[in-house]
Amino acid sequence: MQSIPEIMDQEMGRAFAAAGYDAALGKVSVSTRPDLSQYSCNGAMAGAKQYHKAPFAIAEEVARKLQDSAIFTDVSVVKPGFLNMNLKNEFLAKYLEEERTAEKFGFEISKTPRTVVLDYGGPNVAKPLHVGHLRSAVIGEAIKRIVRYHGDTAIGDIHLGDWGLQMGLVITELKHRQPDLPYFDDSFAGEYPEQAPFTVSDLEEIYPFASGKSKEDPEYYAEALENTHLLQEGKRGYRALWEQIMKVSIADMKRNYARLDVSFDLWNGESTVNDLIAPMAEKMKKDGYAYESEGALVVDVADPKDPKEIPPCMILKSDGAALYTTTDLATIEDRVEKYHPDEIIYITDKRQELHFTQVFRAARKCGLVPQETVLTHIGFGTVNGKDGKPFKTRQGGVMRLETLIDDIDAAMLEKIRANGEIPEAEAEETAKTVALAALKYGDLSNQASKDYIFDVDKFTSFEGNTGPYILYTIVRIHSILTRYQAEGNEDIERLSIRLPQSSQEAALMRDLAGFGAMMTDAFTNLAPHRICSYIYQLSNDFNSFYHGTRILSEEDAEKKNGWIALLKLTMDILNTCIQVLGFSAPDRM
Ligand code: ARG
């Protein structure tokens, strides 16, 4: 379906043209003076220069052409030449009726579906997930769902940090602690045990221990480097042990991501592209893009047009080791080869911006991606505590993701219990559902690039711009519809939307009519926060309408049925939006 802004611009453009002016002047925007009108157009002011005519006169001529408009009503001209107008109720009702029955509420999906690889999550094997991993997972999942809703193919790849020194450190420490394991016996030729010789908690203790020790003990550090090297060369026992570390660590990650309702199509990692690195570096050298500088292999990525100075991108260190940039470049090569993506989107902390600038430029320069493949980095801000500093535990330690989820679950459970609406048996499940909304909405409602304050009290509140408030609105509508149905009324799907009876109802209807334009905007800008602002306004406008209207006790069946249809559309659109954002509503709360 054509979106409301498109229809309005078209109608206004037609009026300008009919009055003898450039149709492009007819751009309509939401009025900044809602007390005067819903929409306005300042095209006459721009036209005044072009046509050497008073803007007021132009506006009046255009207004005359809108006298019989099927879309606008109450068209007026105010000094010095603004056009103010409202949307016609008949048009609004007809539009919503069409939207109600259209696929995806008439949202224009991709005509030529693209393939998009999304790189998000990015946890490191053998290290616990912490608060720093929250945003990549939550924003990445939402953007993946937005892309899918748009009808494109989205491939989510977790891109594990599973190959560097951290693996060598864990192997080294295990060797010190359990030297008799077959993994360390070079003469061992049999099958390695199925059971891992450690648990995930062991790993979480081993890694920081080994990392700390390597910083104090140069010999230990050298050993870890050597072991990393041997692992990457393919030493049999180390590979087998690495597989065990991966297995144990990934199982734990899956459990954590499941709690966030975040999932991945690919569980690839830095290790996936190990074998691509040497030939890639070789080719870069051969093609003349990479050269040696102080023993290291580098590619220049400075751009004379860019005032920012971007240092050369290092491909191999002087000892021949690969870096973070190297695995990212090889991963681009791998993704292009396997999935032919039209775009690759990375969702990481914004402090990695320089890294991605270097990687993207090097990838283009060295021809790892076709020119038309779009490379996008979405950098997000920090999750802060109420003190404005990065969020920590009360003791000042790193906040584990698991603890953070536990805390918000517990806070939500307390509120749900205090409300007393939910039987105890259901309370825990309901609390988890609402807590996830609190957590994700608390994050996604902020523009990704901005820092935000993690505030459990605020996030779990049933009032204000929060996830629970949105869910509460959905639950409220759901309960009205259930009661309506229980009273033995008509099938809700068959009810049509009618003319609005109040200004509150018309405002709600305009919100609903704006769904398609909003979704297009969220997609074009890869901006989940636009969906959040939309559902907040929609919920507010719904609740104002609801408080001013006695729906179920309405005697006029036609009126009542029209409202029920409107409620159903409101609920469906809210549910669609939260589904795209990555959470859901309970039946009651
Ligand atoms: N593992 C990385 C880190 O902890 C994040 C990976 C992000 N993705 C990427 N392709 N570089 O910082």
Boltz pocket constraint, residues with backbone or C-beta under 6 A from the ligand:
constraints:
  - pocket:
      binder: B
      contacts: [[A, 119], [A, 121], [A, 122], [A, 123], [A, 124], [A, 158], [A, 159], [A, 160], [A, 161], [A, 324], [A, 328], [A, 346], [A, 347], [A, 348]]
      max_distance: 6.0
